[in-house]
Amino acid sequence: MNPQISEPERLALYRTMRRIRAFENAAEAASQGGVSAYGQEAAGAARVRGSLHLSTGQEAVAAGVCTHLAKTD
């Protein structure tokens, strides 16, 4: 295995990480006020209701793993 990553591959990984971060930021904004205690109405104008687990700061893991996935995985 060659540990060197070409510049186009590095750029593709960076773009993937930015795309993941943008999605998570949008999901967080859409869910503001959407979590409520059981049996209570959610506050605010949340477009996404329920709990949300973000992985902000861990984009490199998803980008790196997905790069090596094959269609048969």
SULNOR-V372991 format. One record per residue. N is the residue number from 1. OMEGA is omega in whole degrees, -180 to 180 (none if undefined). Layout:
n;omega
N;OMEGA
N;OMEGA
//
This chain:
n;omega
1;180
2;-178
3;-180
4;178
5;-179
6;180
7;177
8;178
9;178
10;179
11;178
12;178
13;179
14;179
15;178
16;179
17;179
18;179
19;179
20;-180
21;179
22;178
23;-179
24;177
25;178
26;179
27;179
28;180
29;-178
30;-176
31;-179
32;-180
33;-176
34;180
35;-180
36;176
37;-179
38;177
39;-180
40;177
41;175
42;-180
43;173
44;-178
45;-178
46;176
47;177
48;-179
49;177
50;-177
51;-178
52;178
53;-180
54;176
55;179
56;-178
57;-179
58;-177
59;-178
60;179
61;-179
62;-179
63;-179
64;-180
65;-177
66;178
67;-175
68;178
69;175
70;-180
71;-179
72;180
73;none
//
